[in-house]
Amino acid sequence: MSSGLRIVVFSALCLIWSSTWLMIKVGLEGAPPITAAGLRFILASIVIFSILIYKGIKLPRDRKFLYLSLYLGFFQMAIPYALVYWAEQHITSGLTSILFSTMPFTVAILARIFLGDPLTIPKVAGITIGTIGVVVIFYDGLSVGSTEALLGIAATLLSAVFASVSSIVIKRFSRQYNPLASIFVPMVIGGIVLTAVGRVAEANRTITFDLTTVFSIVYLAVLGSVAAFGLYYWIIKHMDVTALSYQTFIIPILACVIGWIFLRETVTLNVAFGGGMIVIGIALATLSRSREKRIANVGVQ
């Protein structure tokens, strides 16, 4: 598989997902969190179903696919997104992005245990430096003063753990399945569960289908869900799962750039310094992985 293609897909994922944090925050102005997440996945499911029909892609019917879909429906879609959407009511989208960037720690450990991926000292050092860089970027937003904010932090961290475990599950069990087929059933499950729970738990809250709310849901469904998850399920089959998780370092930087372009937010020295640390961290971890491959190739020869 071409390394250039992997770079393009990886970059597209970072760009799309860096904008979703802001779009979630915007959408919460008109719709309660769990219901908003549910509507997002229902719409995304309809789009994916149309693509499956158009391309003549059939859903696998084996028991493994069914169990995998059920697991991902609850633990990649429903629960993690309910937690993130709820958390963004009480903490900023930037802080949510920072907290979610702890995902590589869990992914690296789980990949070592279940996939046999090496957890080297340079890789750990790179992840640590990158995480510190992300914290530096959003340092001014780290003050927490309310119980709701603390619960929001806890919810985001828990969501990152669920996402990490799901990454390992996808890497290990979904290789033989079409990416669109792999995400369709989990999104249907996630959409139905979230919408049903939202209508019960948020019955006293109204939904305002103004242009901003509708645009947010459509954007998150089509780009943030269909396009992004389709690319994600494809690239995770062709890229080291720990290296792929480094996108959580890049996404907050891109989120700053998007805020600067569209919301005229100021790029501070914290952003410049933290961004430099992130680049160093990623380079350190990537160079370590390249060296491991060279050693492995020598051993084979």
KAGI-V504243 format. One record per run of one state. SS is the DSSP state (H for helix, E for strand, - for the rest). FROM is the first residue (numbers start at 1). LEN is the number of residues. Records with the same first field share a line. If there is no record, write none. Layout:
SS=FROM-LEN ; FROM-LEN
This chain:
-=1-2 ; 28-5 ; 56-7 ; 88-5 ; 101-2 ; 116-5 ; 138-1 ; 142-5 ; 174-5 ; 202-9 ; 236-5 ; 245-2 ; 264-5 ; 301-1
H=3-25 ; 33-23 ; 63-25 ; 93-8 ; 103-13 ; 121-17 ; 139-3 ; 147-27 ; 179-23 ; 211-25 ; 241-4 ; 247-17 ; 269-32
